Amino acid sequence: MDNNDVMELLDDLFNMISEAWNVPLGGDKCIIEREKALKVISDIKAAMPSSVAEAKRLVAARDEFIGNAKREAEAMRKSAEDRARQLVDEQEITRAARARAAEMISTAESKSMELRKLASDYVDDLMRQTENSLTASLDAIKSTRSSFRGSKSPRRSGPVANPEEL
């Protein structure tokens, strides 16, 4: 018997009692057919174990379903928390890497400017020294040339020197 049969039997019992004859001067007491009532009650008792077992099975299945859903939800929540934590860690690593890169670029630019200044000063110093050297050489050439012009004398004897040899 299924649940509907038990409900039908209970309805039959209810109808039997509600349609029963009242006992004179008995107030709420009534007369029902004993055998018919006992038969309905016996059928209800027979049907109840299977109905109760079915209800228990349904409750157990529901509880198992709810338990599985809770475990799955907990696993999903934990996975989401782990992923969120991982993303935060990756974001912090990226932020730290960017800060370090910016610091390194700033340091490199600073050192580059310093090296350019040093190189520029060094080249300027070399050019000044070269200029001084060239000026001294030019002065020496001018002096030598001036001496050479002053030392030319008409009393020279012998062959005239070739200007290319000088």
Sequence and secondary structure as in RCSB ss.txt:
>XXXX:A:sequence
MDNNDVMELLDDLFNMISEAWNVPLGGDKCIIEREKALKVISDIKAAMPSSVAEAKRLVAARDEFIGNAKREAEA
MRKSAEDRARQLVDEQEITRAARARAAEMISTAESKSMELRKLASDYVDDLMRQTENSLTASLDAIKSTRSSFRG
SKSPRRSGPVANPEEL
>XXXX:A:secstr
  HHHHHHHHHHHHHHHHTSEE TT TT EE  HHHHHHHHHHHHHHHHHHHHHHHHHHHHHHHHHHHHHHHHHH
HHHHHHHHHHHHHHHHHHHHHHHHHHHHHHHHHHHHHHHHHHHHHHHHHHHHHHHHHHHHHHHHHHHHHHHHHHH
T  TT  SS   TTT 
